[in-house]
Amino acid sequence: MHQALQILATVLVAVGMALSLAHALELPGKLRLPRETYVAVQSIYYPGFTIGGLFGEFGAIVATLVLLIATPAGGAAFWLILAAFVALLVMHAVYWLVTHPVNKFWLREQEMRGVGAAFFGVGGRGGSDEADWAALRDRWEYSHVARAVCATFSLTALVTAAVL
């Protein structure tokens, strides 16, 4: 059972890492885009990345917490799994505090229904005005670099704990 939890947590963290790493790897090219193109591109991420984030991020947090609870306290594996869990929490916090408000700005003109409307309805109105688009772009792009670092750390810690 413990090995199954290790595999599940590792796969889910890898999914979350893949999403944030994909965004981080796009950064150099997207920084060269003019405003109109950049703003048009931002709306293509919904709903795919939102669905992936649900499983790859929220699922990873739950699976890693269950793995942490199932791991005997005090050993190296326990501390590595705890570090992985904390990194996932930080990654998630960066999303809600930095990325999500900007996502709301990019999607402000998109008609949302059901789960999407509820998800993107969380928090304030999102962003500021069109004049701040470059600041919003940088905030969104660099938040994904930070999230990719957290996810990579988390995945590395989980894999290291599994091989100990």
GIVENZI-V909437 format. One record per backbone hydrogen bond with DSSP energy under -1.0 kcal/mol. CO is the residue of the C=O (numbers start at 1). NH is the residue of the N-H. If there is no record, write none. Layout:
co=<CO & CO>
nh=<NH & NH>
//
This chain:
co=<1 & 2 & 3 & 4 & 5 & 6 & 7 & 8 & 9 & 10 & 11 & 12 & 13 & 14 & 15 & 16 & 17 & 18 & 19 & 20 & 21 & 22 & 26 & 27 & 30 & 34 & 35 & 36 & 37 & 38 & 41 & 42 & 45 & 47 & 48 & 49 & 50 & 51 & 52 & 53 & 53 & 54 & 57 & 58 & 59 & 60 & 61 & 62 & 63 & 64 & 65 & 66 & 75 & 76 & 77 & 78 & 79 & 80 & 81 & 82 & 83 & 84 & 85 & 86 & 87 & 88 & 89 & 90 & 91 & 92 & 93 & 94 & 94 & 95 & 99 & 100 & 101 & 102 & 103 & 105 & 107 & 113 & 114 & 115 & 116 & 119 & 129 & 130 & 132 & 133 & 134 & 135 & 136 & 137 & 138 & 139 & 140 & 141 & 142 & 143 & 144 & 145 & 146 & 147 & 148 & 149 & 150 & 151 & 152 & 153 & 154 & 155 & 156 & 157 & 158 & 159>
nh=<5 & 6 & 7 & 8 & 9 & 10 & 11 & 12 & 13 & 14 & 15 & 16 & 17 & 18 & 19 & 20 & 21 & 22 & 23 & 24 & 25 & 26 & 30 & 31 & 33 & 38 & 39 & 40 & 41 & 42 & 44 & 45 & 49 & 51 & 52 & 53 & 54 & 55 & 56 & 57 & 58 & 59 & 61 & 62 & 63 & 64 & 65 & 66 & 67 & 68 & 69 & 70 & 79 & 80 & 81 & 82 & 83 & 84 & 85 & 86 & 87 & 88 & 89 & 90 & 91 & 92 & 93 & 94 & 95 & 96 & 97 & 98 & 99 & 100 & 103 & 104 & 105 & 106 & 107 & 108 & 110 & 116 & 118 & 119 & 120 & 122 & 132 & 133 & 136 & 137 & 138 & 139 & 140 & 141 & 142 & 143 & 144 & 145 & 146 & 147 & 148 & 149 & 150 & 151 & 152 & 153 & 154 & 155 & 156 & 157 & 158 & 159 & 160 & 161 & 162 & 163>
//
